[in-house]
Amino acid sequence: MFRLIKRNYFLLISVFLIFYFGFNLVSGERGLFSYIEKKEILSNLKKEELTLTSKIKDVDHKNSLLSTNLDLDYIETLIRERFLFGKKNETIYIIKKDEK
């Protein structure tokens, strides 16, 4: 047995190294599975960044309507939505959305 191992020493070491590097290539912190997970996290963060930038632009636009040039139509819309005010002889209907 010892003779067989001694004769195939190079083959044994080569097989061990192939298994070792193959295992570390697939798993581990820098492995293939970790790479796929990090790529998915990156795409989710990019989507979230796009939604947040669009929300920021919307808020900036609304802020500009209230600060620089006062837009009376926008103020009227805000008062109608927030405080449920209406004009004289006007009927207001409240439609509730189904929340799940």
N, C-alpha and C positions, 0 to 999 in steps of 0.2 A: 504494500500500500504506500509506504513512504517513498519507495522507488518510483511509483507511478506519479505521485505528486511532484517529486523532484524532476522527473522527465518532462512533465507538462506544466512546469512552473510559469512560463511565459503565457501560456494559454489561460491558465487559471487567473493570473493577474489581469490579463486583458478582459476576460469575461466580467470579473469583478468591477473593473473601471467602467466598462460599458454600462453595466447595471446602475452603478453609482451616478454617473453623469446623466443617464437616461431618466432616472428617478428625479434628480434635481432639476432637469429640464422641464419636466411636466408639473411637478408640485413644488412647494416652497414659496417663499415670499417673492421671488423673482421668476417664478415658473409660468408656464403657459396658462394655467387656470387663473392665477393671480392677474396676469396680463389682461385676460378677457374680462374679469370683474372690474378692473380699474378702467378699462376702456368703456364699459357700460356706465360706470359712475361718472366718467368725464362727459359722456353724451347727455346724461341726465342733468348735470350741472350746466352744460351749455344751453339746454332747453329752459332751465330755470332762469338763467341769466337773460335770455331773450324775453321771457315773460316779465321779469322785473324791470328791464329797461323800457319795455312798452308801458308798464304801469307808471314808471317815473315820468315818461314823456307825457302821458295823459294828465298826471297830477300837475306837471309844469304848465301845461296848456290851460288847465282850469285855474291855476294860480294866476297866470297872466291875464285871464279874463276878469279876475277880481281885483287885480292890483294896478296895472299900468293904464289901460283904457277900460274904464268900467263899462261892462256890457250889461245893459239893463234886461235884455232878453234872457241871458244866462241867470241873472239874479232872480228873475221871475220864475224860471224853471226850478231853481233851487228851492224857492219858497213853496212852490206847489208840491214838490216831491217830499220835502222834509216836514213841512208844517201842515200839509194838506189844506192849504188855503185856496180859495177860488174867488172868482169875480162874482158880482151880484147877479142873481138869477142864473147861476151856473150850477149844474149838478155834478158831483164828484162820485165816481165809482171806484171802489177799492177792490182790486183783484188779487187774491192771495195765491201765491205759488205753492204747489205741493212740495213739501220738503221731505226728503227720504233719508 
